[in-house]
Amino acid sequence: MQLPQQVIDAAKTAKTATGVPASVSLAQYALESAWGRLTTGKNNYFGIKGNGTNCTLCWTHEDYHGKWVKIQAYFQDYDSIESAFLAHA
């Protein structure tokens, strides 16, 4: 599956700013977002949780003591995919 150029560029920009290899960020992006098909919150392709400020309340599944439980949690919103990659790194 091919990633959009904007996603690749965002990973490269984050690598320059943080040192985290673009390949690591892109792999995490693919895993957490099902290759960009799923987001939690605005431009949140990494499933990064938030604290209620600039966040979106979403349903999610969490592992509690070996059992999957459906809960609502706040996920951070980002102004752009670039800012999401920087936050992830």
Secondary structure as the mmCIF struct_conf table of DSSP 4:
data_model
#
loop_
_struct_conf.conf_type_id
_struct_conf.id
_struct_conf.beg_label_comp_id
_struct_conf.beg_label_asym_id
_struct_conf.beg_label_seq_id
_struct_conf.end_label_comp_id
_struct_conf.end_label_asym_id
_struct_conf.end_label_seq_id
HELX_LH_PP_P HELX_LH_PP_P1 GLN A 2 PRO A 4
HELX_RH_AL_P HELX_RH_AL_P1 GLN A 5 THR A 18
HELX_RH_AL_P HELX_RH_AL_P2 ALA A 22 SER A 33
TURN_TY1_P TURN_TY1_P1 ALA A 34 ARG A 37
BEND BEND1 THR A 40 GLY A 41
TURN_TY1_P TURN_TY1_P2 LYS A 42 ASN A 43
BEND BEND2 PHE A 46 PHE A 46
STRN STRN1 LYS A 49 LYS A 49
BEND BEND3 GLY A 52 GLY A 52
TURN_TY1_P TURN_TY1_P3 THR A 53 ASN A 54
STRN STRN2 CYS A 55 TYR A 64
TURN_TY1_P TURN_TY1_P4 HIS A 65 GLY A 66
STRN STRN3 LYS A 67 GLN A 76
BEND BEND4 ASP A 79 SER A 80
HELX_RH_AL_P HELX_RH_AL_P3 ILE A 81 HIS A 88
#
